Each structure stands twice: as C-alpha cells, then as structure tokens.
Amino acid sequence: MFPDLPQALTQIEAGTRARAGHHRAQAHPVAPDLPAIAETVPGYSLVYWLAVFAPAATPKPIQKTAVRRHRRGAEGSAPPARR
C-alpha cells in the first residue's frame, strides 16, 4: 500500500497500519523517525509524479499560489498557518 504521507502517519499513529518506510532517499522532514525504504532495501527507488490542474481561466495569482503550496508540500515543509 502506498498512501500519501499525511494519511499514512495518521494510520500508523492510530495503530491501524504498520510502518515500513517512505520513498525518499533520506529521512523525511515531516517524519524523521520513519525510515527510508532505501535504507533497508539497497537500490530501492520510487519516482512519484503528481500533477495539479486548474481551469484555463484561473487567475495567475491563484495559479502561482497553488504551485507555491504544492512545491512546499512536495518538499515536506509544513503549510503556512491560516489567518
């Protein structure tokens, strides 16, 4: 099973899933105690593709905000606090 990290962490913390590891080469900043699969399976690699789509008429500022938030999430940094 390959759920996204937030979903997986929720299930691991609830005790409904056993942890195996994540796809990054090193520790993930959001879950530093979750090992990388490559640490125990030499040569393991997973390329993860994700696309974000919006209607063609979406205003540029909204597009830029969506891209910025997507990149932040892909890098594993926490989202900014809501106002």
N, C-alpha and C positions, 0 to 999 in steps of 0.2 A: 504494500500500500504506500502511495506517495502523496500524502496530503500536504497542503501548504503549511509552513512553519507555525503560524498562529493557531491553526486548527489542531495540528499535531501536539503542540505544547499543552493546549487545553485538555486534550485527551490523555496525554501522558500524566499530567498533574492530577487528573481525575481517577487515574488508575485503570482506565478502560483500554489503553494501548501500551504495549511495551516499547521502549525506545531502542532504536537500532543505530541511527546516526543521520547525518544530513549530507547533502551533496557537495558542499563546499570543500575546498582543499584544506582549509584550516578552521579553527574554531569560529563559530558564528557569533557576532557581537550581541545578538539578542538572546542566544542560548549558549554561553561559553562552556557549560558543563555537558552539552550534548556533543559527542564525538563526531568527527567527520568519518564517513564510511571509508574514505581513502586511508585513514589511519590504521584500519584493521584489515582492509582488503586492498592489497597492493595493486596499483594500476587502475583502481576504480575511478570512473569519471562519468559525470552526468551533465549534459548540456541542457539547460532549461530555457525554453523560449516562452515569452509572454508578449502578447500584443494588446494594445489599448486602442479602441476605436471610438470615434465620436461622429456625429452627423457633420457633413461637409460645411454646413453653415455655422458651426460652433465658433464663437468669437475667439480671436487669437489669445487674449489674456486667459481665458478659461483653458484653452489648449495648453498653454505654457504652464499653468498651474498643475494641470493633470500630469504632464510629462515630469515636472519637477517632483511631484509627490510619488510618482511611480519609481523614478530613479532613487529617491530616498528610501523607499520601501525595498527595492531590489538590493540596495547596499546594506540593508539591515539596520538602518538608523530609525529611531523612533519618530513617529509623526509629530508635528508641532501641536502644542496644546490648543484646544479650541477656545475661542474667545466668547 
